[in-house]
Amino acid sequence: MLEENDSLAHMMTEVAAPRSIVEISKRVESELLQFLTTEHTRWSLIDPDFALPIDALRRFVISGGKRLRPAFCYWTAVGMGADSGDPVLMRALMGLELLHTFALIHDDLMDRSDVRRGEPSVHTAFASQHRQEALRGSSVQYGDSMAILVGDLAFAYADQMLIDANRRARQLYAELKLEVNLGQSLDVSGSFASGTTLAKAERIALYKSGKYTVERPMHIGAALADAYFASTEAVTHFAVPLGMAFQLRDDILGVFGQTERTKKPVGDDLREGKQTLLIGLACQMCSSTERTLFEGLFGRDDLSGSEVEALQEMIAHTGALRAMEDRIDQLFLRSMQALDELALTQEARVALGEMAGFVVDRLN
C-alpha cells in the first residue's frame, strides 16, 4: 500500500508523451491548421468579421493538447488494416479533435474557467477584447456568446469531417456525441447538488470522459477498418478500464495538479465543487471533523491557497488519494491484460500499450 506522500510523489514524476501520440498529434494539427486557414480565407471574402470565430478556433487548435482521441482511433484503424494515408481516416481524426475542442470551449464556459492550456479561455479572451475595444454592452455576455458560437463552429466542422466515413463509423460518432453530452449534464447537475453517490460519480467519469476518450474513438477506428463487428467486444475490454483510469487521473489532477504542468489554477475542481469519485471516497472515509471542514470549503469559488491546501491534506489523510491510485493501477492492469485480445499489428499493439501507460501517469 502506498503512503500518502508516496501518492503525491507519484505525481511529481514527469511522463513524456510517446511517439505514437506525438506523431499523430502533429499530423492532425497540421491538417487542421490548413483546413481552418482555407476556411478563414473563404469566409473573410464575404465579411471580414467572419474571421473572428475562425481565428479563435484556430488559436485554440494550436494552443496545445495531447490529441489522444485521434491517436486511439488511428492506431486501432491502422492496426486492423486501414490505410494510414486514407484521407477519410485523416478527416475522421480531425473530426474527433474538433469535437473535443467544442467540448473544452463549452466546458470552460460552464465551469467559468479563465485559463485553458496556459492561455485565456475562449470566453475570457473575447471578454477582454470587448473591454479593450470599449464595445457596447456587457463584456461577460459578449465573451460567453462568442465562446458558445466558436464551440458550435467546432461542432459543425467536426460533423463535416465524418461525412465521407462509412455508415457504421458515422453511427458510432453520433453515439459518442450523445454520450459525452449526457455525461456532461450529469457532471453539471452533480456540481450543483449537495452531494452524490459513488455510483453516480463513477457514471459521470465513464460517460463524461471514459468512453469518449478511449472506447468510442477505438470503435470508430475499427469501423473505418471494416473490423467493428469482429473486434467490438475486445476493444471494449481494453478501452473501458483504460478510459476510467484516464478520468480518475484527471480527477486527481483537478485537485492536486500543479499549475506549471496542468496550466490551470491549483485546486480548480475544489472551487467548482466537482462531485468526482475522489471527492466521494474522501467524504465516505473522512471523520466528522474533516467533514465539517470539507462542507465549509468545498465548492467555494473564492478559496484561498491555504484553504485549497487544507482540503488537499484532508483528502490525502482520509486515504482516498491512495485508494484512487490503487484503483488506477488495477484498471490499467485489466486494460493491459485485454490488449492481447485485440487483433492488431505488432506496431499498433506497442503503440496502444505506450499510450495506455501515458494516459494513466500523465501530469496534465
Disulfide bonds with the S-S distance in Angstrom:
none
